[in-house]
């Protein structure tokens, strides 16, 4: 996973077709946004793993 950030696996990191790029959907304040843009935000308090199969496992 070299070159990937934790954001790549987060539910809040979604593709914006209008701007043709990925964007964090969490309402970040100014300091949090600067950490996000500088890629130095390894321990994001809003991180939630994007587990697409979570619902399917509950149905079994």
Secondary structure, DSSP 8 states (H G I E B T S, - for coil): -TT--GGGGBTTEEEETTTTEEEE-S---HHHHHHHHTT---S-TT--B--TTHHHHHH-
